């Protein structure tokens, strides 16, 4: 049976989305695209559009779980506020469809794909291209970022369906990262 993960990279002018499918231990990309809102003047109009379009995507592709990137910093407080609202519109669309949603900080997404939380977007795209055997040359950065969020959730979900609820994977969550390291590298643990 296939498991579908919807990954979302929220933005107030462009919101990336991707559907990652796991079936028989193989991963494939069902879709990877961007919702564009450049022509919309009103921020509230953009938020409504995000909500409605994410709802349509969920109804069309029927994902089993969803993951959304969480904005964490920015020079312009107003821009951060708008990003947070875009994220909230996406999360509300997901929870209204009774789907589990996880939130991931950018460093956690980068680390899940490259092993380095400070990797560049180019490095993340390169790794996605290699791991999923796709060409990311024709994808926008927002679409690639959404695919990265979906991959991150796949990696953190332990290859099992999420049971619901919202969780955040913070780049400074030492317990989670060390626990994951120990689980992934038992031969490197020395007992005293």
C-alpha positions, 0 to 999 in steps of 0.5 A: 500500500502506498503512503503519500506525504504532502510537503508545503513550503509556505510563502505569501507570494509563492507557496511550494507543494509536493506529493512524495509517494512511498510504495514497496520501499520505493519513493517517487514524486507524484507532483511538485509545483508552486501556488503563485500569488504575485498578481494578488494585491491584498494579503487576505486574498492570498491567504484565502487562495492558499487555504482553498488551493491546499484544500483542493490539492488534498482532495485531489491527491489524498495524502496520508500525512502532511508536513509544513516548513516553519519560518524562523527568522528574517530581517523584516518583521512584517515579512515574517508575520506574512510568512507565519500567516501563510503557514497558518492558512496551509495548516488550517486547510490540512487540519480541516481535512482531518489530516495529521500535520508536522512542522519542521524548521529549515535546518531540520529539513536540510539536515534530513536530506544532506546531513548538514543543517546549514546546507545551501538550497543548491545542495538540498536540490542536488541531493533530492535529484540523486535520491529521487532520480528526478531532475530539479532543473525545471522546478522552482526553489519553492517547489524543491523546498516543498519536496524537501519538507516531504522527504524530511517528514518521511525520514522522521516518520520512521517509514510509518504512518503518523498517528496524528497531532502536530509536532515540531522538529527543531534544529536545537532539539538535542535529544531528538537528534542524538537519539536519531544518531544513536539509532542510526549508528549503533556501532559508534556507541561505546559503553564504559 
